[in-house]
Amino acid sequence: MFIAILTYKKPLEEVDRHLQVHRNYLAKHYAAGDFIASGPQTPRIGGVIMIKADNRAAVDCIIAQDPFYINGIADYQIVEFTPTMFCDPSLSGLLI
């Protein structure tokens, strides 16, 4: 499991110009089963994406497709972790 923490490098006006294509990118990866959750940070300085992938190389491939990455809108910090506790045991199925 991975978490991508995005930090905007550009003004929000420029972020907003790329927002719809970024959302299309997100939808594509939700449909493929790559993403678990995503959303903006509060305050709106970037975003967060929870990613289900086998390895860091797969994550890097996925991130390389993000219009925010392609257009230099955000920096990405990738954190890998292994969830071991869940508020709902059925959530452990997200790892499979």
C-alpha positions in Angstrom: 0.0 0.0 0.0 1.2 3.5 -0.8 0.2 7.0 -0.1 1.1 9.8 -2.5 1.2 13.2 -0.9 0.9 16.0 -3.5 2.1 19.5 -2.8 1.2 22.2 -5.3 4.0 24.1 -6.9 1.8 26.4 -8.9 -0.9 28.9 -7.9 -4.4 27.5 -7.4 -5.6 29.2 -10.6 -3.2 27.0 -12.6 -4.1 23.9 -10.5 -7.8 24.5 -11.3 -7.0 24.7 -15.1 -5.7 21.1 -14.9 -8.2 19.8 -12.3 -10.7 18.1 -14.7 -8.0 16.1 -16.6 -6.6 15.2 -13.2 -10.0 13.9 -12.1 -10.3 11.9 -15.3 -6.9 10.4 -14.5 -8.2 9.5 -11.0 -11.4 8.0 -12.4 -9.3 5.8 -14.8 -7.2 4.4 -11.9 -10.2 3.9 -9.6 -11.8 1.8 -12.4 -8.6 -0.2 -12.7 -8.5 -0.9 -9.0 -5.3 1.1 -8.4 -6.7 3.8 -6.1 -8.5 3.4 -2.8 -9.2 7.0 -1.7 -8.1 10.5 -2.7 -8.9 14.1 -2.0 -7.5 17.6 -1.4 -5.6 18.5 1.7 -7.1 21.0 4.1 -6.0 23.8 3.6 -5.8 23.3 -0.1 -2.1 23.0 -0.5 -2.1 19.7 -2.4 -3.8 16.3 -2.2 -3.5 12.7 -1.1 -4.0 9.5 -3.0 -4.1 6.0 -1.4 -2.7 3.6 -4.0 -2.8 -0.2 -4.1 0.2 -1.4 -6.1 2.7 -4.3 -5.9 5.8 -2.2 -5.8 7.2 1.3 -6.0 8.0 1.0 -9.7 4.3 0.4 -10.4 3.4 3.5 -8.4 6.0 5.6 -10.3 4.4 4.4 -13.5 0.9 5.4 -12.3 2.1 8.8 -11.1 3.9 9.5 -14.4 0.4 9.5 -16.0 -1.0 12.2 -13.7 -1.6 15.5 -15.6 -0.5 17.3 -12.4 2.9 15.5 -12.7 3.2 15.9 -16.4 2.5 19.6 -16.2 4.7 20.3 -13.2 1.7 21.3 -11.0 2.7 19.2 -7.9 5.6 17.5 -6.1 4.9 14.0 -4.9 6.1 12.3 -1.7 5.4 8.6 -1.9 5.1 6.7 1.4 4.9 2.9 1.4 3.3 1.2 4.4 1.8 -2.2 5.4 -1.6 -1.8 7.1 -1.9 -4.2 10.0 -5.0 -2.8 11.8 -8.3 -1.7 10.4 -11.4 0.0 11.9 -13.5 -2.6 10.0 -11.9 -6.1 9.4 -13.5 -6.2 6.0 -11.2 -3.4 4.9 -8.2 -5.8 5.1 -9.5 -7.1 1.7 -8.2 -3.9 0.1 -4.7 -5.4 0.3 -5.6 -8.3 -2.0 
